């Protein structure tokens, strides 16, 4: 199992210019495309728990991709 992350950009309903990034982590054997296609239940749960926020966009990534980027490495070599 690989740790996947749904990265969501959310904005406050009271101030649509106040936006931030949130991360939902879970274990999966799915591809990134499959993660995006199956993200709806996770997004619905997040928005139910945070009713003062609106989801503007989302994407999926593997957790280790973020860790490499944070460490100064590049998740993709050009």
Chimera marker file (.cmm) of the C-alpha trace (Angstrom):
<marker_set name="trace">
<marker id="1" x="0.000" y="0.000" z="0.000" r="1" g="1" b="0" radius="0.5"/>
<marker id="2" x="1.164" y="3.466" z="-0.856" r="1" g="1" b="0" radius="0.5"/>
<marker id="3" x="0.240" y="6.634" z="1.006" r="1" g="1" b="0" radius="0.5"/>
<marker id="4" x="-1.784" y="8.893" z="-1.263" r="1" g="1" b="0" radius="0.5"/>
<marker id="5" x="-2.700" y="12.507" z="-0.627" r="1" g="1" b="0" radius="0.5"/>
<marker id="6" x="-5.666" y="14.471" z="-1.909" r="1" g="1" b="0" radius="0.5"/>
<marker id="7" x="-4.515" y="18.077" z="-1.972" r="1" g="1" b="0" radius="0.5"/>
<marker id="8" x="-7.483" y="20.439" z="-1.860" r="1" g="1" b="0" radius="0.5"/>
<marker id="9" x="-7.559" y="24.186" z="-2.277" r="1" g="1" b="0" radius="0.5"/>
<marker id="10" x="-10.277" y="25.605" z="-0.055" r="1" g="1" b="0" radius="0.5"/>
<marker id="11" x="-11.562" y="29.141" z="0.384" r="1" g="1" b="0" radius="0.5"/>
<marker id="12" x="-13.539" y="30.643" z="3.248" r="1" g="1" b="0" radius="0.5"/>
<marker id="13" x="-17.191" y="31.272" z="2.408" r="1" g="1" b="0" radius="0.5"/>
<marker id="14" x="-17.069" y="34.545" z="4.388" r="1" g="1" b="0" radius="0.5"/>
<marker id="15" x="-13.965" y="35.725" z="2.487" r="1" g="1" b="0" radius="0.5"/>
<marker id="16" x="-13.477" y="34.015" z="-0.903" r="1" g="1" b="0" radius="0.5"/>
<marker id="17" x="-10.035" y="35.611" z="-1.225" r="1" g="1" b="0" radius="0.5"/>
<marker id="18" x="-8.828" y="33.720" z="1.863" r="1" g="1" b="0" radius="0.5"/>
<marker id="19" x="-7.732" y="30.367" z="0.501" r="1" g="1" b="0" radius="0.5"/>
<marker id="20" x="-5.432" y="27.651" z="1.750" r="1" g="1" b="0" radius="0.5"/>
<marker id="21" x="-4.298" y="24.160" z="0.934" r="1" g="1" b="0" radius="0.5"/>
<marker id="22" x="-5.467" y="21.154" z="2.952" r="1" g="1" b="0" radius="0.5"/>
<marker id="23" x="-4.280" y="17.557" z="2.662" r="1" g="1" b="0" radius="0.5"/>
<marker id="24" x="-6.174" y="14.307" z="3.158" r="1" g="1" b="0" radius="0.5"/>
<marker id="25" x="-3.909" y="11.254" z="3.487" r="1" g="1" b="0" radius="0.5"/>
<marker id="26" x="-4.968" y="7.647" z="3.028" r="1" g="1" b="0" radius="0.5"/>
<marker id="27" x="-3.540" y="4.303" z="1.948" r="1" g="1" b="0" radius="0.5"/>
<marker id="28" x="-4.281" y="3.050" z="-1.540" r="1" g="1" b="0" radius="0.5"/>
<marker id="29" x="-2.937" y="0.954" z="-4.368" r="1" g="1" b="0" radius="0.5"/>
<marker id="30" x="-4.646" y="3.136" z="-6.956" r="1" g="1" b="0" radius="0.5"/>
<marker id="31" x="-3.042" y="5.299" z="-9.604" r="1" g="1" b="0" radius="0.5"/>
<marker id="32" x="-3.173" y="9.092" z="-9.377" r="1" g="1" b="0" radius="0.5"/>
<marker id="33" x="-5.934" y="9.150" z="-12.009" r="1" g="1" b="0" radius="0.5"/>
<marker id="34" x="-7.980" y="6.619" z="-10.050" r="1" g="1" b="0" radius="0.5"/>
<marker id="35" x="-7.432" y="8.653" z="-6.889" r="1" g="1" b="0" radius="0.5"/>
<marker id="36" x="-8.862" y="11.752" z="-8.586" r="1" g="1" b="0" radius="0.5"/>
<marker id="37" x="-11.849" y="9.760" z="-9.833" r="1" g="1" b="0" radius="0.5"/>
<marker id="38" x="-12.504" y="8.273" z="-6.371" r="1" g="1" b="0" radius="0.5"/>
<marker id="39" x="-11.882" y="11.426" z="-4.317" r="1" g="1" b="0" radius="0.5"/>
<marker id="40" x="-15.519" y="12.550" z="-4.073" r="1" g="1" b="0" radius="0.5"/>
<marker id="41" x="-16.402" y="10.726" z="-0.809" r="1" g="1" b="0" radius="0.5"/>
<marker id="42" x="-13.289" y="12.130" z="0.894" r="1" g="1" b="0" radius="0.5"/>
<marker id="43" x="-14.116" y="15.634" z="-0.342" r="1" g="1" b="0" radius="0.5"/>
<marker id="44" x="-17.741" y="15.308" z="0.786" r="1" g="1" b="0" radius="0.5"/>
<marker id="45" x="-16.635" y="14.209" z="4.249" r="1" g="1" b="0" radius="0.5"/>
<marker id="46" x="-14.151" y="17.089" z="4.505" r="1" g="1" b="0" radius="0.5"/>
<marker id="47" x="-16.720" y="19.704" z="3.468" r="1" g="1" b="0" radius="0.5"/>
<marker id="48" x="-19.300" y="18.239" z="5.902" r="1" g="1" b="0" radius="0.5"/>
<marker id="49" x="-16.749" y="18.670" z="8.704" r="1" g="1" b="0" radius="0.5"/>
<marker id="50" x="-15.776" y="22.200" z="7.556" r="1" g="1" b="0" radius="0.5"/>
<marker id="51" x="-19.033" y="23.915" z="6.454" r="1" g="1" b="0" radius="0.5"/>
<marker id="52" x="-17.522" y="27.416" z="6.434" r="1" g="1" b="0" radius="0.5"/>
<marker id="53" x="-15.182" y="26.467" z="3.575" r="1" g="1" b="0" radius="0.5"/>
<marker id="54" x="-15.622" y="25.803" z="-0.128" r="1" g="1" b="0" radius="0.5"/>
<marker id="55" x="-13.463" y="23.474" z="-2.228" r="1" g="1" b="0" radius="0.5"/>
<marker id="56" x="-12.121" y="25.239" z="-5.313" r="1" g="1" b="0" radius="0.5"/>
<marker id="57" x="-9.933" y="22.467" z="-6.769" r="1" g="1" b="0" radius="0.5"/>
<marker id="58" x="-8.150" y="19.271" z="-5.862" r="1" g="1" b="0" radius="0.5"/>
<marker id="59" x="-5.486" y="16.907" z="-7.076" r="1" g="1" b="0" radius="0.5"/>
<marker id="60" x="-3.855" y="13.692" z="-5.956" r="1" g="1" b="0" radius="0.5"/>
<marker id="61" x="-0.210" y="12.952" z="-5.341" r="1" g="1" b="0" radius="0.5"/>
<marker id="62" x="1.865" y="10.247" z="-3.736" r="1" g="1" b="0" radius="0.5"/>
<marker id="63" x="3.026" y="11.228" z="-0.260" r="1" g="1" b="0" radius="0.5"/>
<marker id="64" x="6.656" y="10.450" z="-1.063" r="1" g="1" b="0" radius="0.5"/>
<marker id="65" x="6.524" y="13.012" z="-3.919" r="1" g="1" b="0" radius="0.5"/>
<marker id="66" x="5.894" y="15.783" z="-1.383" r="1" g="1" b="0" radius="0.5"/>
<marker id="67" x="8.593" y="14.491" z="0.954" r="1" g="1" b="0" radius="0.5"/>
<marker id="68" x="11.158" y="14.600" z="-1.879" r="1" g="1" b="0" radius="0.5"/>
<marker id="69" x="10.120" y="18.146" z="-2.786" r="1" g="1" b="0" radius="0.5"/>
<marker id="70" x="10.330" y="19.238" z="0.858" r="1" g="1" b="0" radius="0.5"/>
<marker id="71" x="13.815" y="17.722" z="1.106" r="1" g="1" b="0" radius="0.5"/>
<marker id="72" x="14.993" y="19.734" z="-1.888" r="1" g="1" b="0" radius="0.5"/>
<marker id="73" x="14.741" y="16.893" z="-4.363" r="1" g="1" b="0" radius="0.5"/>
<marker id="74" x="12.586" y="16.848" z="-7.421" r="1" g="1" b="0" radius="0.5"/>
<marker id="75" x="9.713" y="14.354" z="-7.716" r="1" g="1" b="0" radius="0.5"/>
<marker id="76" x="10.223" y="14.295" z="-11.492" r="1" g="1" b="0" radius="0.5"/>
<marker id="77" x="13.481" y="14.476" z="-13.319" r="1" g="1" b="0" radius="0.5"/>
<marker id="78" x="13.399" y="16.482" z="-16.544" r="1" g="1" b="0" radius="0.5"/>
<link id1="1" id2="2" r="1" g="1" b="0" radius="0.2"/>
<link id1="2" id2="3" r="1" g="1" b="0" radius="0.2"/>
<link id1="3" id2="4" r="1" g="1" b="0" radius="0.2"/>
<link id1="4" id2="5" r="1" g="1" b="0" radius="0.2"/>
<link id1="5" id2="6" r="1" g="1" b="0" radius="0.2"/>
<link id1="6" id2="7" r="1" g="1" b="0" radius="0.2"/>
<link id1="7" id2="8" r="1" g="1" b="0" radius="0.2"/>
<link id1="8" id2="9" r="1" g="1" b="0" radius="0.2"/>
<link id1="9" id2="10" r="1" g="1" b="0" radius="0.2"/>
<link id1="10" id2="11" r="1" g="1" b="0" radius="0.2"/>
<link id1="11" id2="12" r="1" g="1" b="0" radius="0.2"/>
<link id1="12" id2="13" r="1" g="1" b="0" radius="0.2"/>
<link id1="13" id2="14" r="1" g="1" b="0" radius="0.2"/>
<link id1="14" id2="15" r="1" g="1" b="0" radius="0.2"/>
<link id1="15" id2="16" r="1" g="1" b="0" radius="0.2"/>
<link id1="16" id2="17" r="1" g="1" b="0" radius="0.2"/>
<link id1="17" id2="18" r="1" g="1" b="0" radius="0.2"/>
<link id1="18" id2="19" r="1" g="1" b="0" radius="0.2"/>
<link id1="19" id2="20" r="1" g="1" b="0" radius="0.2"/>
<link id1="20" id2="21" r="1" g="1" b="0" radius="0.2"/>
<link id1="21" id2="22" r="1" g="1" b="0" radius="0.2"/>
<link id1="22" id2="23" r="1" g="1" b="0" radius="0.2"/>
<link id1="23" id2="24" r="1" g="1" b="0" radius="0.2"/>
<link id1="24" id2="25" r="1" g="1" b="0" radius="0.2"/>
<link id1="25" id2="26" r="1" g="1" b="0" radius="0.2"/>
<link id1="26" id2="27" r="1" g="1" b="0" radius="0.2"/>
<link id1="27" id2="28" r="1" g="1" b="0" radius="0.2"/>
<link id1="28" id2="29" r="1" g="1" b="0" radius="0.2"/>
<link id1="29" id2="30" r="1" g="1" b="0" radius="0.2"/>
<link id1="30" id2="31" r="1" g="1" b="0" radius="0.2"/>
<link id1="31" id2="32" r="1" g="1" b="0" radius="0.2"/>
<link id1="32" id2="33" r="1" g="1" b="0" radius="0.2"/>
<link id1="33" id2="34" r="1" g="1" b="0" radius="0.2"/>
<link id1="34" id2="35" r="1" g="1" b="0" radius="0.2"/>
<link id1="35" id2="36" r="1" g="1" b="0" radius="0.2"/>
<link id1="36" id2="37" r="1" g="1" b="0" radius="0.2"/>
<link id1="37" id2="38" r="1" g="1" b="0" radius="0.2"/>
<link id1="38" id2="39" r="1" g="1" b="0" radius="0.2"/>
<link id1="39" id2="40" r="1" g="1" b="0" radius="0.2"/>
<link id1="40" id2="41" r="1" g="1" b="0" radius="0.2"/>
<link id1="41" id2="42" r="1" g="1" b="0" radius="0.2"/>
<link id1="42" id2="43" r="1" g="1" b="0" radius="0.2"/>
<link id1="43" id2="44" r="1" g="1" b="0" radius="0.2"/>
<link id1="44" id2="45" r="1" g="1" b="0" radius="0.2"/>
<link id1="45" id2="46" r="1" g="1" b="0" radius="0.2"/>
<link id1="46" id2="47" r="1" g="1" b="0" radius="0.2"/>
<link id1="47" id2="48" r="1" g="1" b="0" radius="0.2"/>
<link id1="48" id2="49" r="1" g="1" b="0" radius="0.2"/>
<link id1="49" id2="50" r="1" g="1" b="0" radius="0.2"/>
<link id1="50" id2="51" r="1" g="1" b="0" radius="0.2"/>
<link id1="51" id2="52" r="1" g="1" b="0" radius="0.2"/>
<link id1="52" id2="53" r="1" g="1" b="0" radius="0.2"/>
<link id1="53" id2="54" r="1" g="1" b="0" radius="0.2"/>
<link id1="54" id2="55" r="1" g="1" b="0" radius="0.2"/>
<link id1="55" id2="56" r="1" g="1" b="0" radius="0.2"/>
<link id1="56" id2="57" r="1" g="1" b="0" radius="0.2"/>
<link id1="57" id2="58" r="1" g="1" b="0" radius="0.2"/>
<link id1="58" id2="59" r="1" g="1" b="0" radius="0.2"/>
<link id1="59" id2="60" r="1" g="1" b="0" radius="0.2"/>
<link id1="60" id2="61" r="1" g="1" b="0" radius="0.2"/>
<link id1="61" id2="62" r="1" g="1" b="0" radius="0.2"/>
<link id1="62" id2="63" r="1" g="1" b="0" radius="0.2"/>
<link id1="63" id2="64" r="1" g="1" b="0" radius="0.2"/>
<link id1="64" id2="65" r="1" g="1" b="0" radius="0.2"/>
<link id1="65" id2="66" r="1" g="1" b="0" radius="0.2"/>
<link id1="66" id2="67" r="1" g="1" b="0" radius="0.2"/>
<link id1="67" id2="68" r="1" g="1" b="0" radius="0.2"/>
<link id1="68" id2="69" r="1" g="1" b="0" radius="0.2"/>
<link id1="69" id2="70" r="1" g="1" b="0" radius="0.2"/>
<link id1="70" id2="71" r="1" g="1" b="0" radius="0.2"/>
<link id1="71" id2="72" r="1" g="1" b="0" radius="0.2"/>
<link id1="72" id2="73" r="1" g="1" b="0" radius="0.2"/>
<link id1="73" id2="74" r="1" g="1" b="0" radius="0.2"/>
<link id1="74" id2="75" r="1" g="1" b="0" radius="0.2"/>
<link id1="75" id2="76" r="1" g="1" b="0" radius="0.2"/>
<link id1="76" id2="77" r="1" g="1" b="0" radius="0.2"/>
<link id1="77" id2="78" r="1" g="1" b="0" radius="0.2"/>
</marker_set>
